[in-house]
C-alpha cells in the first residue's frame, strides 16, 4: 500500500513543485490513516474510512478530517 502511495506521490509531476506537492500528498494520506486507526471508533468504522482513504486518497482524507470521528 505504501509503495503505491509513494509511487503516486512522487510520480505525479516530475521535479520542482510537483515533488513538494507529492510529499505533502503522502504526508496528508499517512496522517489521515494514522488519525483513523488511533480514533476511538469501532473497528468497522476504521476499516471503512481506511478503504475510503486508500481508494480516494486525497478526497477520503479530507472528508475524514472534516466529518469523521
Contact map, one row per residue, 1 for C-alpha under 8 A:
111110000000000000000000000000000000000000000000000000000000000000000
111111000000000000000000000000000000000000000000000000000000000000000
111111100000000000000000000000000000000000000000000000000000000000000
111111110000000000000000000000000000000000000000000000000000000000000
111111111000000000000000010000000000000000000000000000000000000000000
011111111100000000000000010000000000000000000000000000000000000000000
001111111110000000000000000000000000000000000000000000000000000000000
000111111111000000000100000000000000000000000000000000000000000000000
000011111111000000101110110000000000000000000000000000000000000000000
000001111111110001100110000000000000000000000000000000000000000000000
000000111111110000000100000000000000000000000000000000000000000000000
000000011111110001000100000000000000000000000000000000000000000000000
000000000111111011100100000000000000000000000000000000000000000000000
000000000111111101100000000000000000000000000000000000000000000000000
000000000000111111100000000000000000000000000000000000000000000000000
000000000000011111110000000000000000000000000000000000000000000000000
000000000000101111111000000000000000000000000000000000000000000000000
000000000101111111111100000000000000000000000000000000000000000000000
000000001100111111111110000000000000000000000000000000000000000000000
000000000000000111111111000000000000000000000000000000000000000000000
000000001000000011111111100000000000000000000000000000000000000000000
000000011111100001111111110000000000000000000000000000000000000000000
000000001100000000111111111000000000000000000000000000000000000000000
000000000000000000011111111100000000000000000000000000000000000000000
000000001000000000001111111110000000000000000000000000000100000000000
000011001000000000000111111111000000000000000000000000000000000000000
000000000000000000000011111111100000000000000000000000000000000000000
000000000000000000000001111111110000000000000000000000000100100000000
000000000000000000000000111111111000000000000000000010001100100000000
000000000000000000000000011111111100000000000000000000000000000000000
000000000000000000000000001111111110000000000000000000000000000000000
000000000000000000000000000111111111000000000000000010000000110110000
000000000000000000000000000011111111100000000000010010000000100000000
000000000000000000000000000001111111110000000000000000000000000000000
000000000000000000000000000000111111111000000000000000000000000000000
000000000000000000000000000000011111111000000100110000000000000100001
000000000000000000000000000000001111111000000100000000000000000000000
000000000000000000000000000000000111111100000000000000000000000000000
000000000000000000000000000000000011111110000000000000000000000000001
000000000000000000000000000000000000011111000000000000000000000000001
000000000000000000000000000000000000001111101100000000000000000000001
000000000000000000000000000000000000000111111100000000000000000000000
000000000000000000000000000000000000000011111110000000000000000000000
000000000000000000000000000000000000000001111111000000000000000000000
000000000000000000000000000000000000000011111111100000000000000000000
000000000000000000000000000000000001100011111111110000000000000000000
000000000000000000000000000000000000000000111111111000000000000000000
000000000000000000000000000000000000000000011111111100000000000000000
000000000000000000000000000000000001000000001111111110000001000100000
000000000000000000000000000000001001000000000111111111000000000000000
000000000000000000000000000000000000000000000011111111100000000000000
000000000000000000000000000000000000000000000001111111111001100000000
000000000000000000000000000010011000000000000000111111111111100000000
000000000000000000000000000000000000000000000000011111111001000000000
000000000000000000000000000000000000000000000000001111111001000000000
000000000000000000000000000000000000000000000000000111111111100000000
000000000000000000000000000010000000000000000000000111111111100000000
000000000000000000000000100110000000000000000000000010011111110000000
000000000000000000000000000000000000000000000000000010011111111000000
000000000000000000000000000000000000000000000000100111111111111100000
000000000000000000000000000110011000000000000000000110011111111110000
000000000000000000000000000000010000000000000000000000000111111111000
000000000000000000000000000000000000000000000000000000000011111111110
000000000000000000000000000000010001000000000000100000000001111111111
000000000000000000000000000000010000000000000000000000000000111111110
000000000000000000000000000000000000000000000000000000000000011111110
000000000000000000000000000000000000000000000000000000000000001111111
000000000000000000000000000000000000000000000000000000000000001111111
000000000000000000000000000000000001001110000000000000000000000100111
